[in-house]
Amino acid sequence: MFTKSILFFLCVFATSAYSQFHELGLFLGGSNYIGDIGTDQYIDPNSPALGLVYRWNVTDRYSLRGGFTFTKLTETEYNNNDLNRFRRSYKVDNNIQEATVGIEFNFKEFNLHDADFNFTPYLFYGLSYFRYDQYYILPNGQFNPPTYTNYGKDEKIAIPFILGVKLNPNPLFILGFEVGARYALTDNLDGSNPENQFANELDYKFGNLANNDWYIFMGFTISFTFGDLPCYCKE
């Protein structure tokens, strides 16, 4: 399905590039991490997130979207229903810089020609490339804090899924609210499964090593429109 969608959009771009309508704006919200440290809350933004959003509207149903998002994933185990994690009291503190591209699908026709109030739910899927901190954790006994050792940066791919709703009070700008989950192709956003030169150090590993980490963005978007209005006329 994803490959067919990409081919469809390439054909549309080649035949109707003259009729594109662009958006450029900001994402303002929060982030949280899901993995081997912290609580079992899936959507619990606890750290600010800031991003840039760009859309290239092909039709009133489909857009090509890209963007950059920056945040620091944070998590602690002090407020936790799991007593084992509460006693352990590990934390996550990881800087994330992410670039994302993909396809956004509007569930309703979102015609930017229309001067009247317009809104639609939407779904986004694509690929993300992100940079993060690598580290490992060593426990120091029951009454001593653990040691966190940062050993550099790494880059990985994540698979994003975003669900949101957007509206345009007028053709000049668009407001939105969205929740986006990223499935990271790494299990070491939290230091639970060190990679590269420490990949074989079993003493540094803990948690479920078969599951990769996730991170969540939730927040608001505001984008301003520019370029020639597209023609969504039906023949």
N, C-alpha and C positions, 0 to 999 in steps of 0.2 A: 504493500500500500504506500509506504514512504517513497520507494523508488518511482512508482507511477506518478505520485504527486509532484516530485522534483521534475520529471520529464514534462509533465503538463505545464508547470510554471515556466520552464525554459522556452517552451513553444509560445506561450502567451507573451513573454517578454520580447521575443524576437519579432512578433507580429504587431504588437501594440505599445511599443516603448514610448511613442509620442504622447500617450494618454495617461501617464502615471501621475499620481498625486502622493506627495511625501509628507511624513510627520517626523518631527524631532522633538524629544522631550526628556523628562526626568522621571526616575523612579525613586520614591521616598518611602522607606518602610523599615522592617526589621527582619532578623534572621534567627534561625536556631538550627542545631545539629541533632541528628539521630544516630546513635551508635552504641558503643560498649561502655560509655560513661554517661552518668546523669540519670534523668527521669525517663519514664516511658511516655511522655507527652509528645505527640507527633507535630502538632502545630502550637508552638509556644515561643514566639519571637521575643528574644531577650537582649538583642544587640542591634544597634542601628545599621541600616544598609542604605547605600546610595548608588544610583546607576543612571546611565544614559540609554534611551530607547529610540530606535529608528524603525519606521514602517514605510514600506513601499506598497501602496494599495493598488492591486492589480484589477480587482473587481470589487463589488460591494459585498462579496463573501470571503475573498481570500486576500491575504497580505503576506509579503515577505518581510520578516522582522529580524533585526539584529540589535545587539546592545552590549554594554559593559556594566558590570556590577561589582561593587567593592563592599566588603564587610569583615568583621572579626567574629568568628564563631566562638562563643563562650558557653560554658556549661560547668556546673559544680554538682556535687552529690550530697551537699549538706541538707537539702530539703528533698528527701527521697523516701518513698514508701518501702523500698528494698533495703532491709537492714544491712545486708552484706555490702551494698554500695555505700550506704551511709557511713559505716565503720571505715571503709576504705578511703573515702573522701578525696577521690581524684578530681581533676578539673581539665577542661579543654580551653585552649586559648590559641586560636589558629587564624592567621590572616589569609583571606581569600580574595583573589582578583580573577574575575571570570569574564570571558567573551562568549556570546551566544548567538547562533543564527538558526533560523528555522521558518516554519510556516504557521501562520495564524488563521484560524477558520472562524468566521462569524456565524452564529446559529441563526441570526436574522439578517435580512438585507440592511446594510449600513451605508446608505447613500449620502455621500458628502456633498452632493449638489443640494440636498434638501435643507432649506433654511429653518424648518421646524425642528423641534426637539426630537432626537433620535437616540436609541440605545439598543445594545445587543449583548448577550453573553458570548464569550469566545473561548476557544481552546488553542493552545500553542504547543507544538512539539518540534524538536530539532536536535541540535548537538551543542554542548558547551565545552570549552577548553579553559581550564582553570589552573592557577598557580597557588601553592599552599606551602606551609611550613612542615618540615619533617622533624619528628622528635620521638624519643622513647622515654618511658617512665620506669624508675626503680623505686620500689618500696623500701622504707628505712625503719620498719618495725611499727608496732601499734601506736606508739605515742610520739613518733617523729614524722614530720611531713615528707612526702615522697620527693625524689629528685627528678626534675624535668630537664632533659638534655636535647637541645636543638642542634641538628646536624646538617642544616641546609634547606634548600628549596627544591621543589619538584613540580612537574606539570602533569596533569592527567585529563582524561575525557570524562564528562558527565552527560547523562541523558536527562534533559529537562522536560517536565510536564507542567503547563500553566493553565489554570482555569480562572477566568475573570469576567468582569462586566464593564462595558465602557459606554459613554454617552457623549454626544456633542451638542452643547447648548446652542452653538452656531457653527458655521463652517470653518471658523478660524482656529478653534482649539478643541481638544478632546480630553475628557477626564475618565479615569478608570480605577478599578480596584481589582487586585489579583492575588492569588495564592499559587506559588510555584514550588514544586518539589524537584530536586536534582538527585539522581542516583549516580553516585561517584564510583568510578572504576578504580577505587582504592579502599582499603580498610584501615588506613592509617591517618585519618584526619584527627584522631584522638590519641595517637601514640600507642595504640593497642597492638599494632601489627607492623613493626618497623620494616622498611624496605631497603633496597640497594645494598650498601655495605653491611647492614645489620639484619638482612633478611634471614640468615641462618641462626641468629641468636635467640633460641627458644626461651631463654630466661626473661627476655624483654617482652614477650607476647602474652596476651591475656584476652578474655572474652571469647566471643564466637568468631573464630577466624574464617568461617565459611561465608559470612555475610559482610558485604561492603557497607560503607557509611552512606548516609543521606544528609543533605542540608536543604533547608526550607527558606524561601523568601516570601514575605507577605507585606503588601503595602499599596500605595496609591501611585498612579501615573498621571502626568499632565503633559500633553504634546501639542505642539503648534504646527499647523498645516502650511505647506508652501508648494509651489509648482502649479502647473496647469491642471485644472480639474479634469478627471477622467470621464469618458463617456460610457455610462453603464446602460446605454439604450439597447433594448431587445429588438432584434429584427423580426 
